[in-house]
Amino acid sequence: MTHEKTATALLKIYSTLLDQYGNRGWWPADTPFETIIGAILAQNVSWSNARRAIENLKAAGLLDVQVLRDADPTEISRHIISSRYYNQKARRISAFMQFLYAEYGGDVDQMSGDDLPRLRLKLHSLKGFGEETVDSILLYACNVPVFVVDAYTKRIFSRYGFLEKDATYQEVQHFFTTHLPKEVPLYNDYHAQIVNLGHSICRTHPDCHLCPIRSIPPGIACEYAKNME
Ligand code: SF4
């Protein structure tokens, strides 16, 4: 497929998902700071479990930059049990808080304004901050046009025929960023639509008969579904 055709197909897939499901309103958080803590808590768990942990932190008065910086990881962990790996995540939250104060005086806006390659390197240097967590923070908290890749992205777009099953994070990200306009609102909702489709329909055993992007006229169609016919 040519570059133009792929770019058109990706936009068509997105607009079809948008028509079907509406804007997903992601990331559901009151502040960029809450988004960052949510991105740590959401590692390797469902969003509903992460959200419960955020609500518990809020109820305990811990979702405040200064309060969370001063909180002991043991205290944090008591409130985030629903996020599983809660001791590990409590240590990651504490480490991030120390970093935020040391590098940016506790100011998320200041952090967001940092030079992108430098900020990305700094975030990656934090223990447990992998590609998806760092890019989620950059896109959803810092409003930087970075396409977030997750397991659903690889699964859906390899089934569709655009990517190899074993494509790396960088290869998948490069595929999207070279074919889509570099726009925060588009990247924001596109990733959210992918998560929704992967969670509800394009699962390990996909419900292709329910999939809104199975076939999009004129001539855009999922290879996996075609092979199952
Ligand atoms: S048609 Fe099936 S395999 Fe293809 S994206 Fe939809 S659910 Fe996934």
Boltz pocket constraint, residues with backbone or C-beta under 6 A from the ligand:
constraints:
  - pocket:
      binder: B
      contacts: [[A, 156], [A, 159], [A, 160], [A, 201], [A, 202], [A, 203], [A, 206], [A, 207], [A, 208], [A, 209], [A, 211], [A, 212], [A, 213], [A, 214], [A, 222], [A, 223], [A, 224], [A, 225]]
      max_distance: 6.0
